[in-house]
C-alpha cells in the first residue's frame, strides 16, 4: 500500500467534531488503512505501538521541561498495557498519554486536560468506507500558557502525526 496521507477536515459525522466550536487548533489526516478489519481502538493501539523513538525522546524532554511550569508528566505516547485484552478497555481508561473519552468500533476519542489546555484525538472509520481512517486532533487553550505551549508544540505535532501514521500503516 502506497503512503497517501492527506490533510482533511474533521469528519462532520465524528464525535470529535462536536468539540470544534471555539477550538484554538484542529487538524485531521486521512489515509487508507491496512487495519480495515480492526476497531478504532485496535487501530489506535497499532499506531501508538510503533511510535518512532524520536517521538518518545521529545515526549521525555517535554515532560522534564514542563514540570517546572507545573504541568503534568504525561509519560510516553505508546505506554500501554500490552497484556490487557481489547474487550477490557472502557471509557475512563488511560491509554498511553490519553484517557478514553468515548469508544465505539468506528471511533475512539481520547483526551487529556491540564491547566493550560484540553486536547482530544480521534481515530474515525467511516461506516460506509472502512478502508479510510481519519485521525483528528482538537485543542482548546485556557490561558496564555496554553497559547505559548501551542506555539512550540504545533509544528512538532505536524511532524509527529504523519510520521506515526507512515510508520504504522506503510512500513
C-alpha positions as CSV (number, residue, x, y, z in Angstrom):
1,X,0.0,0.0,0.0
2,X,1.5,3.4,-1.0
3,X,1.7,6.0,1.6
4,X,-1.1,8.5,0.8
5,X,-1.7,10.7,3.8
6,X,-3.8,13.8,3.2
7,X,-4.8,16.7,5.3
8,X,-8.6,16.8,5.5
9,X,-11.4,18.2,7.5
10,X,-12.5,16.7,10.8
11,X,-15.4,14.4,9.7
12,X,-18.8,16.0,10.4
13,X,-20.2,12.6,11.5
14,X,-17.5,12.0,14.1
15,X,-17.9,12.5,17.8
16,X,-14.8,14.7,18.0
17,X,-16.5,17.2,15.5
18,X,-18.7,18.3,18.5
19,X,-15.6,19.7,20.1
20,X,-14.7,22.0,17.2
21,X,-16.6,25.0,18.4
22,X,-14.2,27.5,19.9
23,X,-11.2,25.3,19.3
24,X,-7.8,27.1,19.2
25,X,-6.3,24.4,17.0
26,X,-7.6,21.4,15.0
27,X,-6.3,19.2,12.2
28,X,-7.1,15.9,10.6
29,X,-5.2,13.4,8.5
30,X,-7.0,10.9,6.2
31,X,-5.4,7.8,4.8
32,X,-6.1,4.2,3.6
33,X,-5.5,1.7,6.4
34,X,-4.1,-1.8,6.3
35,X,-6.1,-2.4,9.5
36,X,-9.6,-2.1,8.0
37,X,-10.9,-5.2,9.8
38,X,-9.9,-3.7,13.2
39,X,-11.9,-1.4,15.5
40,X,-10.9,2.2,16.1
41,X,-9.3,1.2,19.4
42,X,-7.3,-1.6,17.8
43,X,-6.1,0.9,15.1
44,X,-5.0,3.4,17.8
45,X,-3.1,0.7,19.7
46,X,-1.4,-0.4,16.5
47,X,-0.3,3.2,15.8
48,X,1.0,4.0,19.3
49,X,2.9,0.7,19.5
50,X,5.0,1.8,16.6
51,X,5.8,5.4,17.6
52,X,9.3,6.4,16.4
53,X,12.0,6.6,19.1
54,X,12.5,10.3,18.4
55,X,8.9,10.9,19.4
56,X,9.5,9.2,22.8
57,X,12.6,11.3,23.2
58,X,10.7,14.5,22.5
59,X,8.0,13.4,25.0
60,X,10.6,12.8,27.7
61,X,12.1,16.2,27.0
62,X,8.7,17.8,27.1
63,X,7.9,16.1,30.4
64,X,11.1,17.4,32.0
65,X,10.7,21.0,30.7
66,X,7.0,21.5,31.6
67,X,7.3,20.1,35.1
68,X,8.9,23.5,36.1
69,X,5.6,25.1,34.9
70,X,3.5,22.8,37.0
71,X,2.2,20.8,34.0
72,X,1.6,17.1,34.0
73,X,4.2,14.5,33.2
74,X,2.3,12.6,30.5
75,X,4.7,9.7,30.1
76,X,5.1,8.2,26.6
77,X,2.5,8.0,23.8
78,X,3.0,4.2,23.5
79,X,2.9,3.4,27.2
80,X,0.0,0.9,27.0
81,X,-0.7,-2.3,28.8
82,X,0.1,-4.8,26.0
83,X,-1.4,-7.7,28.1
84,X,-4.8,-6.0,28.5
85,X,-7.5,-7.8,26.4
86,X,-9.0,-5.4,23.9
87,X,-12.5,-6.1,25.3
88,X,-11.5,-4.8,28.7
89,X,-11.0,-1.2,27.6
90,X,-13.6,1.2,28.8
91,X,-14.4,4.9,28.8
92,X,-12.2,6.4,31.5
93,X,-9.2,4.0,31.0
94,X,-5.8,5.5,30.4
95,X,-4.2,4.5,27.1
96,X,-0.6,5.9,27.0
97,X,-0.8,9.7,27.5
98,X,-4.6,9.9,26.9
99,X,-7.8,8.9,28.6
100,X,-10.6,7.2,26.6
101,X,-13.5,9.7,26.4
102,X,-15.8,7.8,24.0
103,X,-15.4,4.4,22.4
104,X,-17.2,2.6,19.6
105,X,-16.0,0.2,16.9
106,X,-15.9,3.1,14.4
107,X,-14.4,5.9,16.6
108,X,-12.3,6.3,19.7
109,X,-11.9,9.7,21.2
110,X,-9.1,10.1,23.7
111,X,-8.1,13.2,25.6
112,X,-6.2,14.9,28.3
113,X,-6.8,18.1,30.3
114,X,-4.4,20.3,32.1
115,X,-4.4,23.8,33.4
116,X,-3.2,25.3,30.1
117,X,-5.2,23.3,27.6
118,X,-7.5,20.4,26.7
119,X,-6.6,18.1,23.8
120,X,-8.7,15.5,22.1
121,X,-7.7,12.9,19.5
122,X,-9.9,10.7,17.4
123,X,-9.5,7.7,15.2
124,X,-12.5,7.6,13.0
125,X,-13.6,4.9,10.4
126,X,-16.4,6.0,8.0
127,X,-19.1,3.4,8.4
128,X,-19.6,3.1,4.6
129,X,-15.9,3.1,3.8
130,X,-13.8,1.2,6.3
131,X,-10.7,1.4,4.2
132,X,-10.1,5.0,5.1
133,X,-9.3,6.4,8.5
134,X,-9.2,9.9,9.8
135,X,-7.1,10.9,12.8
136,X,-8.2,14.2,14.2
137,X,-6.9,16.5,16.9
138,X,-8.8,19.3,18.6
139,X,-7.2,21.7,21.1
140,X,-8.8,24.2,23.4
141,X,-6.4,26.5,25.2
142,X,-7.3,28.0,28.6
143,X,-4.7,30.8,29.0
144,X,-1.6,32.5,27.7
145,X,0.5,29.4,28.8
146,X,-1.7,27.3,26.6
147,X,-1.1,29.6,23.6
148,X,2.7,29.7,24.3
149,X,2.7,25.9,24.6
150,X,0.9,25.5,21.3
151,X,3.5,27.8,19.5
152,X,6.1,25.2,20.4
153,X,4.0,22.0,20.1
154,X,2.0,22.7,16.9
155,X,4.9,22.4,14.4
156,X,6.2,19.3,16.2
157,X,2.6,17.8,16.2
158,X,2.5,18.3,12.4
159,X,5.6,16.2,12.1
160,X,4.6,13.5,14.7
161,X,1.2,12.6,13.4
162,X,2.1,11.9,9.7
163,X,5.4,10.2,10.8
164,X,3.5,7.9,13.2
165,X,0.9,7.1,10.5
166,X,3.5,6.3,7.9
167,X,5.4,4.0,10.3
168,X,2.2,2.1,11.4
169,X,0.5,1.9,8.1
170,X,3.1,1.9,5.4
171,X,6.3,0.2,6.7
